[in-house]
Structures are given as structure tokens and as C-alpha cells.
């Protein structure tokens, strides 16, 4: 059977590589440390990927409802962890098992209608619950007229866009989350080099190449395309934040 064209993150998922969000595992641990202050019992994870963050939360003893609409990534999550994940996109998820003590999304919300997504986050969280997000946003330097083109181009080439289709900045995000009924608990801007893959990631890819040659070839194809400059320097930045629902 011929493998379909995989998106950038799907090819890496088949090769056993997760934690693709900026900052990787160390940033996730900071975020989960903030969530642990309320000792959450039930957590909704949006865009769970192959389950790296899911596994960390399960290890902490939290009950996790994981959403992963990609069939490729969801199969990897279920194979690795032996748990089931929902195939629903967040936009159509009906809130099974809620209300939730916390909702987590790493590089998950920037591609959605932000106002609608935040309204739903507020509705699914209990009062006092925490919303943790990590997303790349545009800076004030970005040319608003170019933002939609870059979004569409990166989505067509890599199967996933680099940032939102509208020129949302961190200030826009802060205002929208506050308007949705949240107070900021913690926020951190990640350094610009936080997207770089480390040596262990590269070794994992090479180790998995023999078992998954088609996924490896697709990954190489994505890497070649990624060498072409697509987003001007200084146009994007990444923020991790935790918010409390009023």
C-alpha cells in the first residue's frame, strides 16, 4: 500500500518524534508545573499528537481526555500509550466528561477561529480552572498583507501553517483571552532559537528510518523545502501562558 502524503508533523510522528512545539519537553514541564498547583483531576488536551504530553500528565496521576484529529498521529498515540483518544477537532468536540479542571494546547489554537475557540474553552472549564496554551504569534513587524499568503503557502507545502492567517500578535491574544473571562497567571516569551531540533531528535529520526522508510523520505522532502526562507526574521514569536477562568 502506498503511504499518502504526510504533513510535516505526521511524518515525524511516524518516526517517533513528538514535542514539536517550540521549546520542547522543558517548556512543557514548566507549563505542567503551573497546572499542578491546582492539582487537576480531569484535563482536556487539544492536539495531543503522538502523546508525549499526554504521557507526562498520566504519569502525574491526572485523568486526560486527549483530542487528536489526525488519524496518523492518533494511531501512534494509542499504540504508544495503550489509551484511546478522540478523533474530534476541538471545534466539534462536545465536551465528553467535562467540566474540566484544565485545558492544554501546544501549538493547537493558532489555526482556529480564536474568539470561538476561547468561548468554548471557557464553557468547558470549571470556574477557577486553568487554560494553558503555547502558540506562535505574529509580531508588530509582520506585514499584515503578507501574513495570509505565508499562512496559505506553509499550509500547502507542509500540511500545517506556521502561524495564524490573520496578523494576531501577543497583545491581541492577551486581550481576547481576557475578554473571554480569564486572568493571566503566568506568561513567558520563548527565545527565537527554541524551534531548533536537538541531537537526540536527529538520532531518533535516523534510528526509525529503516523501519519507516517512506515517512523518512517524506520528512527529508519537508526538510529540503524548509531551507527556503518563508517567514522574515522578527515576524513571529512564541508565547507560553497559563490563564485562570474567572
C-alpha positions as CSV (number, residue, x, y, z in Angstrom):
1,X,0.0,0.0,0.0
2,X,1.3,3.4,-0.9
3,X,1.5,5.8,2.0
4,X,-0.4,9.1,1.4
5,X,1.4,12.4,1.5
6,X,2.1,13.1,5.2
7,X,2.1,16.5,6.7
8,X,5.4,17.6,8.3
9,X,4.3,16.8,11.8
10,X,2.7,13.5,10.8
11,X,5.9,12.2,9.1
12,X,7.8,13.0,12.3
13,X,5.1,11.3,14.4
14,X,5.5,8.1,12.4
15,X,9.3,8.3,13.1
16,X,8.6,8.6,16.8
17,X,9.2,12.3,17.2
18,X,6.8,14.4,19.2
19,X,7.2,17.6,21.3
20,X,7.3,19.5,18.0
21,X,6.1,22.7,19.6
22,X,8.7,25.5,20.3
23,X,10.7,24.8,23.5
24,X,10.1,21.1,23.5
25,X,9.8,19.0,26.7
26,X,11.4,21.5,29.0
27,X,8.8,24.1,28.2
28,X,6.0,21.5,28.7
29,X,7.3,20.7,32.1
30,X,7.2,24.3,33.2
31,X,3.6,24.5,31.9
32,X,2.6,21.3,33.7
33,X,4.2,22.6,36.9
34,X,1.9,25.6,36.8
35,X,-1.1,23.4,36.3
36,X,-0.1,21.1,39.1
37,X,-0.6,24.0,41.6
38,X,-4.4,23.4,41.4
39,X,-3.9,19.6,41.5
40,X,-6.1,19.0,38.4
41,X,-8.0,15.7,38.2
42,X,-9.5,16.0,34.7
43,X,-7.6,17.6,31.9
44,X,-8.5,18.1,28.2
45,X,-5.6,18.0,25.8
46,X,-6.2,19.7,22.4
47,X,-4.0,18.4,19.6
48,X,-2.3,15.6,21.5
49,X,-0.1,14.4,18.7
50,X,1.7,11.1,19.5
51,X,1.0,11.6,23.2
52,X,4.2,13.0,24.7
53,X,2.5,15.5,26.9
54,X,-0.4,13.0,27.4
55,X,2.1,10.5,28.9
56,X,3.5,13.2,31.3
57,X,0.1,14.1,32.6
58,X,-0.9,10.5,33.0
59,X,2.3,9.9,35.0
60,X,1.2,12.7,37.3
61,X,-2.0,10.8,38.0
62,X,-4.3,13.1,36.0
63,X,-7.2,11.8,34.0
64,X,-6.6,13.0,30.4
65,X,-9.1,13.4,27.6
66,X,-6.9,13.6,24.5
67,X,-8.1,15.1,21.2
68,X,-6.2,14.3,18.0
69,X,-7.9,14.6,14.7
70,X,-5.0,13.3,12.6
71,X,-5.6,9.5,12.1
72,X,-1.8,9.1,11.7
73,X,-0.9,10.7,15.0
74,X,-3.8,9.3,16.9
75,X,-2.8,5.7,16.0
76,X,0.7,6.4,17.2
77,X,-0.6,7.8,20.5
78,X,-2.9,4.8,21.1
79,X,-0.1,2.4,20.1
80,X,2.4,4.0,22.4
81,X,0.2,4.6,25.4
82,X,-2.4,2.0,25.2
83,X,-5.2,4.5,25.7
84,X,-7.9,5.9,23.4
85,X,-8.0,9.4,22.0
86,X,-10.9,11.2,20.5
87,X,-10.7,12.0,16.7
88,X,-12.7,15.2,17.1
89,X,-11.3,18.6,16.2
90,X,-11.7,20.9,19.2
91,X,-14.3,22.9,17.2
92,X,-16.7,20.0,17.1
93,X,-15.8,18.3,20.4
94,X,-18.9,18.0,22.6
95,X,-17.2,18.1,25.9
96,X,-17.4,14.5,27.0
97,X,-16.7,14.0,30.7
98,X,-16.4,17.8,31.5
99,X,-16.3,20.3,33.0
100,X,-12.5,20.1,33.1
101,X,-10.1,21.3,35.7
102,X,-7.6,22.3,33.0
103,X,-7.4,22.6,29.2
104,X,-4.0,22.3,27.5
105,X,-3.0,23.1,23.9
106,X,0.6,23.2,22.5
107,X,0.7,24.8,19.0
108,X,-3.0,23.9,18.7
109,X,-5.1,27.1,18.9
110,X,-3.5,29.4,16.4
111,X,-5.2,27.7,13.4
112,X,-8.7,28.1,14.8
113,X,-11.2,30.9,15.0
114,X,-9.7,32.4,18.2
115,X,-12.8,34.1,19.6
116,X,-14.9,30.9,19.0
117,X,-12.2,28.7,20.5
118,X,-11.8,30.8,23.6
119,X,-15.5,30.9,24.2
120,X,-15.6,27.1,24.0
121,X,-12.6,26.8,26.4
122,X,-14.4,29.0,28.9
123,X,-17.5,26.9,28.6
124,X,-15.7,23.6,29.1
125,X,-13.6,24.7,32.1
126,X,-14.9,24.9,35.6
127,X,-14.7,28.2,37.4
128,X,-11.1,28.6,38.7
129,X,-9.9,26.1,36.1
130,X,-6.7,26.7,34.1
131,X,-6.2,27.2,30.4
132,X,-2.6,26.6,29.2
133,X,-1.5,27.4,25.7
134,X,1.7,27.6,23.7
135,X,1.4,29.2,20.3
136,X,3.4,31.1,17.7
137,X,2.0,34.6,17.0
138,X,2.9,37.4,14.7
139,X,4.9,40.5,15.9
140,X,4.2,44.1,15.1
141,X,6.9,43.9,12.4
142,X,4.9,41.5,10.3
143,X,3.3,42.9,7.1
144,X,-0.4,42.2,7.5
145,X,-0.8,41.9,3.8
146,X,1.8,39.1,3.6
147,X,0.5,37.1,6.7
148,X,-2.3,35.3,4.8
149,X,0.0,34.4,1.9
150,X,2.6,32.9,4.3
151,X,-0.1,31.0,6.1
152,X,-1.5,29.5,3.0
153,X,1.9,28.8,1.4
154,X,3.2,26.9,4.5
155,X,0.0,25.0,4.9
156,X,0.1,23.9,1.3
157,X,3.8,22.9,1.4
158,X,4.0,21.3,4.9
159,X,0.4,20.4,5.6
160,X,0.3,22.7,8.6
161,X,0.6,26.5,8.7
162,X,3.3,28.4,10.5
163,X,1.0,30.8,12.3
164,X,-2.5,32.3,12.1
165,X,-4.0,33.6,8.9
166,X,-4.6,36.9,10.4
167,X,-1.9,39.1,11.9
168,X,-2.7,38.2,15.6
169,X,0.0,39.5,17.9
170,X,0.6,38.6,21.6
171,X,-1.3,41.7,22.6
172,X,-4.2,40.6,20.5
173,X,-4.2,37.1,22.2
174,X,-4.0,38.7,25.7
175,X,-7.0,40.9,25.0
176,X,-9.0,38.1,23.5
177,X,-8.3,35.7,26.4
178,X,-9.2,38.4,29.0
179,X,-12.4,39.2,27.1
180,X,-13.3,35.5,27.2
181,X,-13.3,35.6,31.0
182,X,-9.7,34.7,32.0
183,X,-7.0,36.2,34.2
184,X,-3.3,35.7,33.4
185,X,-1.4,33.5,35.8
186,X,1.8,33.1,34.1
187,X,3.3,34.1,30.7
188,X,6.7,33.6,29.1
189,X,8.1,34.6,25.7
190,X,10.3,31.8,24.3
191,X,13.7,32.5,22.8
192,X,13.9,32.7,19.0
193,X,16.1,29.5,18.8
194,X,13.5,27.4,20.6
195,X,12.4,25.7,17.4
196,X,15.8,24.0,16.7
197,X,15.9,20.2,16.9
198,X,18.4,18.8,19.3
199,X,20.8,15.9,18.7
200,X,18.5,13.3,20.3
201,X,15.7,14.2,17.9
202,X,18.0,13.7,14.9
203,X,19.2,10.4,16.3
204,X,15.7,9.2,16.8
205,X,14.8,10.1,13.2
206,X,17.8,8.2,11.8
207,X,17.1,5.2,14.1
208,X,13.5,5.0,12.8
209,X,14.3,5.5,9.2
210,X,14.9,1.8,8.4
211,X,11.5,0.8,9.9
212,X,9.6,3.7,8.2
213,X,11.4,4.5,5.0
214,X,8.5,6.2,3.3
215,X,7.9,8.5,6.3
216,X,11.6,9.2,6.4
217,X,11.7,10.2,2.7
218,X,8.8,12.5,3.2
219,X,10.5,14.1,6.2
220,X,13.6,14.7,4.1
221,X,11.4,16.3,1.4
222,X,9.9,18.6,4.0
223,X,13.4,19.5,5.4
224,X,14.6,20.4,1.9
225,X,11.6,22.7,1.4
226,X,12.1,24.2,4.8
227,X,15.5,25.6,3.8
228,X,13.8,28.2,1.6
229,X,13.2,31.4,3.6
230,X,9.4,31.7,4.1
231,X,9.0,34.0,7.2
232,X,11.1,37.1,7.5
233,X,13.2,37.3,10.7
234,X,11.4,39.0,13.6
235,X,7.9,38.5,12.2
236,X,6.9,35.7,14.7
237,X,7.4,34.9,18.3
238,X,6.2,32.2,20.6
239,X,4.5,32.6,24.0
240,X,3.5,30.1,26.7
241,X,0.8,31.2,29.1
242,X,-1.5,29.9,31.8
243,X,-4.8,31.6,32.4
244,X,-7.4,31.1,35.2
245,X,-11.1,31.2,34.4
246,X,-12.9,33.7,36.5
